[in-house]
Structure formats: structure tokens, C-alpha cells
């Protein structure tokens, strides 16, 4: 890793349950926070993942990301065109790639994801990796539910998960 300082741009996406902090590197979207989260939580997360980075509020740089996320939240967009810059362990990155394969308006279980990655006994590890997803909504971890159909934990809160699943079900019709 180079020693050069990196800038991570951030802004706030208005959301009815509380603002969502979002951030991007020069490579793409790296963070979508939970509703009502504080700037300090964003800052702590960025320092852990990008230790040499400085945060810069930059609404203009985040504008295309905000627009696509707002369109999604209005039910007028089903996919995202912008790049992402997500860093995790190889296992986490494999799980996040699997999540991106879940079609809009559908759900699958944690054990389904474990089967997809050909590790059927890794259901708990799958759940942990899903919980570490840094870009809510765009890597659609909200589409993973319990095997029995239960709405399970979500970093954005189960209320938001419920909302996103209902949004996708309504928008698909």
C-alpha cells in the first residue's frame, strides 16, 4: 500500500428514518451508513479501513451516488451504475459478490448463500460477513432473510430492511 494520503469524500443522503452518511474513494462508493448514524461512526469506520485517508465533505462528488440511491428509494431504479470500493477479507468479498447476484425483488436465506459459495456448513460465517457489508442497499444484504422467512438482523435496522423488501415487492409489480 502506498504512503500517499487519500481523500474520502462524504455527504448525507436524506432518508425519512434518519440521514444516511455515504462516502466514496476515487475508486467508487465505499460506505453507506445506517439511518440516524452519526458522523463520528462514519469517521471511525473510515479510519479503520482507510487509515491514511482524510475525510472531506463533498456533496458535489457524491451527487450521482445520492441521485441513484434516491431513485432506488423512490422505486424508480433497480440497479446501480456506479463503481464500488469495498474492502474486506477474501471470504467477505466472496459473500458480497454473491449478494449482488440476488435479483431485485427476490430474497434468499443465509443457507442459500452458503450453498452458492459451496460452503454449506458456513451459515454463521455467511451471516457475519453479510453483517459487515459496508455499502447498504447497493450490495443488497437486505435481500437475505431467515430460512423460515423471518426478517432477520440488518445493520440498517429491521425496520429499514422491511421497508426495502416491501419497496422492491411493490416496485416489481
C-alpha positions, 0 to 999 in steps of 0.5 A: 500500500502506498504512503500517499494520503487519500481523500474520502469524500462524504455527504448525507443522503436524506432518508425519512428514518434518519440521514444516511452518511455515504462516502466514496474513494476515487475508486467508487462508493465505499460506505453507506451508513445506517439511518440516524448514524452519526458522523463520528461512526462514519469517521471511525469506520473510515479510519479503520479501513482507510487509515491514511485517508482524510475525510472531506465533505463533498456533496458535489462528488457524491451527487450521482451516488445520492441521485441513484440511491434516491431513485432506488428509494423512490422505486424508480431504479433497480440497479446501480451504475456506479463503481464500488470500493469495498474492502474486506477479507477474501471470504467477505468479498466472496459473500458480497459478490454473491449478494449482488447476484440476488435479483431485485425483488427476490430474497434468499436465506443465509443457507442459500448463500452458503450453498452458492459459495459451496460452503454449506456448513458456513451459515454463521460465517455467511451471516457475519460477513453479510453483517459487515457489508459496508455499502447498504442497499447497493450490495443488497444484504437486505435481500437475505432473510431467515430460512423460515422467512423471518426478517432477520438482523440488518445493520440498517435496522429491521425496520429499514430492511422491511421497508426495502423488501416491501419497496422492491415487492411493490416496485416489481409489480 
